[in-house]
């Protein structure tokens, strides 16, 4: 190695060990050598710098998903009871996510805000659905109560209609209008069946009118008679030919009349009941009631 010659007039400086060997480690007297190129670059701003990236916001994502779910469930009114919980959780998680974003500890501020707004919308939808559902249920209960009351009144009216007094009428479902006149005293002739000596006989007259547009058959033409105490009576048959049994078809707009005689015991009550139906298999029996017509007889 060649040592350079100092300029004229200067004293030569003795080379140091470092000058002699530039690759030799420095001596302890010179202290540690500085790093020639500094710390290796990382490509990221130093920790705590405003430019440092913030972590993701899981609360915001959760709030957004729950908010969407709450709104979707609130759209069908019948699912309002399922929408309030995810909507409420969306508001809670979104609020937490907004707090983290405002403090600079996480990203997703917009996502968190959207989750809160969707959660509020889901809660409002759940409340509206609950109000609508309660209104519908209340109206249904009112309608059901009104229908039951109407049905009860209709049944009571029908029951009352099927218990007319003598002289009143009742129209059956086949269009036959039946009227039972007030019973009249009946005196059998000498040849008689069903009437004991000392009994009282009455005649029951039944008129049937076909109010429909088609002919109707009378299947059950015999009435039954009881006094007010429930004592049954006997059908009287004599040779006078005054009795007439209802049977056969009744043409539209036509009228037929049946006449029957019944024998009551001497101690029978002064009121009686006549039971009749034109077809016992299809229609309930109707009961006409009133005085026996034998008072003072």
PENOR-V249782 format. One record per pair of residues at least 24 apart in sequence whose C-alpha atoms are under 6 Angstrom apart, sorted by the first residue. I is the first residue (numbers start at 1). J is the second residue. D is the distance in whole Angstrom. If there is no record, write none. Layout:
# PENOR-V249782
I | J | D
I | J | D
This chain:
# PENOR-V249782
54 | 106 | 5
55 | 106 | 5
56 | 106 | 6
56 | 107 | 5
57 | 106 | 5
57 | 107 | 5
57 | 108 | 6
59 | 93 | 5
59 | 97 | 5
60 | 94 | 5
60 | 97 | 5
60 | 111 | 5
60 | 112 | 4
63 | 90 | 4
63 | 93 | 5
63 | 94 | 5
63 | 115 | 5
64 | 115 | 4
66 | 90 | 5
67 | 115 | 5
67 | 118 | 5
67 | 119 | 4
70 | 122 | 5
71 | 122 | 4
74 | 122 | 6
74 | 125 | 5
74 | 126 | 6
77 | 129 | 5
80 | 126 | 5
80 | 129 | 5
83 | 126 | 6
84 | 123 | 5
84 | 126 | 6
87 | 119 | 4
87 | 122 | 5
87 | 123 | 6
90 | 115 | 6
90 | 116 | 6
90 | 119 | 5
91 | 116 | 4
91 | 119 | 5
162 | 286 | 5
163 | 287 | 5
163 | 288 | 6
164 | 288 | 5
165 | 288 | 5
165 | 289 | 5
165 | 290 | 6
166 | 288 | 6
166 | 289 | 6
166 | 290 | 6
175 | 210 | 6
175 | 211 | 5
175 | 212 | 5
176 | 209 | 6
176 | 210 | 5
177 | 208 | 6
177 | 209 | 5
178 | 207 | 6
178 | 208 | 5
179 | 206 | 6
179 | 207 | 5
180 | 205 | 6
180 | 206 | 5
181 | 205 | 6
183 | 292 | 6
183 | 293 | 6
184 | 293 | 5
191 | 238 | 6
192 | 237 | 6
192 | 238 | 4
193 | 236 | 6
193 | 237 | 5
194 | 234 | 6
194 | 235 | 6
194 | 236 | 5
195 | 236 | 6
195 | 263 | 5
199 | 264 | 6
199 | 265 | 5
199 | 266 | 5
200 | 263 | 6
200 | 264 | 5
201 | 262 | 5
201 | 263 | 4
201 | 264 | 6
202 | 261 | 6
202 | 262 | 5
203 | 260 | 6
203 | 261 | 4
204 | 259 | 6
204 | 260 | 5
205 | 258 | 6
205 | 259 | 5
206 | 257 | 6
206 | 258 | 5
207 | 256 | 6
207 | 257 | 4
208 | 255 | 6
208 | 256 | 5
209 | 254 | 6
209 | 255 | 4
210 | 252 | 5
210 | 253 | 5
210 | 254 | 6
211 | 253 | 6
212 | 252 | 6
213 | 252 | 5
214 | 252 | 6
215 | 250 | 5
215 | 251 | 4
215 | 252 | 5
216 | 249 | 5
216 | 250 | 5
217 | 248 | 5
217 | 249 | 4
218 | 247 | 5
218 | 248 | 6
218 | 278 | 5
219 | 278 | 6
219 | 279 | 5
220 | 278 | 5
220 | 279 | 5
221 | 246 | 5
221 | 247 | 6
223 | 275 | 5
223 | 276 | 5
224 | 274 | 6
224 | 275 | 5
225 | 273 | 6
225 | 274 | 5
226 | 272 | 6
226 | 273 | 5
227 | 269 | 6
227 | 271 | 6
227 | 272 | 4
227 | 273 | 6
228 | 269 | 6
228 | 271 | 5
228 | 272 | 5
233 | 263 | 6
233 | 264 | 5
234 | 262 | 5
234 | 263 | 5
235 | 262 | 5
236 | 261 | 5
236 | 262 | 5
